[in-house]
Amino acid sequence: MTAKLYENDSMLKSCEATVLDCRRKDDHYEVLLDRTVIFPEGGGQLSDRGLLDSEPVFYASEEGENVWHWTKEPLETGRKVTVTLDWDVRLDRMQQHCGEHMLSYAFWKSCGANNVGFHMNEESVFIDLDKEVSEDEVKKAELLTNRAIWENDPITVHYVQHTELGRFNLRKKNEKLRGTVRLVAVENGDTCTCCGTHPPFTGMVGCVKVLRFVRHKGGSRIEFLCGRRAVEEMYRRNLILEKTSNVLSVKTGEVLDAVNKLHQEVLDLHAALREQRQKLFRHELPGILSAAPVLAGGTKFIWIAAEGTPADGKSIMKLVSGQDHVFAAVLVHSGAKVMYQFASTAGAAVNCREVCQLANTAFAGRGGGSPASAQGGGTAGDDWKEKAEALRQQVLAGPAKG
């Protein structure tokens, strides 16, 4: 049984301990101590990291009353060690977890939204709410949370029997809890059952910043960051904004309008280019038709492989498929993809579905359709033109008759 010193003193950074056991598992060792300051992953909170003397602990797990410390090298049973916490990691975990409690409480208090899910990783933190929330509600909850941080209210931990939980105004109630229950309480704020580590005062959370919110399973998913993570992310985003404003030669407050204007200009240019390509292709179409190979049954074989966009491909196919006794193949290289379309018009004798399957194989793609019409897309490597030509030769050889 491990004495879990972090449960009652989250500020304790080190302790002396004795190795009770050490076991090999996969590519690492797991060390059991009689006491520890290192919190194991649980309750949605990530594991702490630290040292056993000079041996790094990269993860900790809990089995019943035991905490196992994961290391790369073994430690002998009975050895006395100094357990040292990686404080930067602990502070980050506490900031994110405590901020989650406080933000969840703010949503619950301000708009009646309940937290039904909590997810933390090394980059972001998410909570899932049981109702959709508006932008104004998100802003209000974020401000309420930061005001509570600025008040620097105390956060306390105490233990009660599960039969006493009815005395507390809990944000979340778990009717399955039995025996002694650990409560984390923010003065003038959230009270919740929790096994994680929390700072002694709300001010240590630093700040809370909501990054985005989206509809999720009938409710809302809120992505946010706290403390150091929030500061670093806001610095990164502000740097991007400043660089973008410099590129566009506008003030930072004018960036969105400038980007929208630039985006519309690009769309207009694409539309104009597409129109010119169509004009050029209409001009070239009679020559393409007259020079097209003729397959069995008098089917004209039109094969076009070019740079462009999926919309270009559709426009070209619309033109060439307006002829009778034509098998048309249009392959368009767009970015990292090759998009392909096939059509057999009235009287043509080529099975488009079979040709599309050949294209799927050539370009590691996906697609399908009917004997008269098929389409798909795959990966465009540097040799996409060579693959397209090999496919053309294969169809010319006649493996895909209708």
Summary of the structure (lengths in Angstrom):
residues: 402
radius of gyration: 32.0
end to end distance: 74.7
largest distance: 90.5
contacts: 1278
relative contact order: 0.08
helix: 39%
strand: 33%
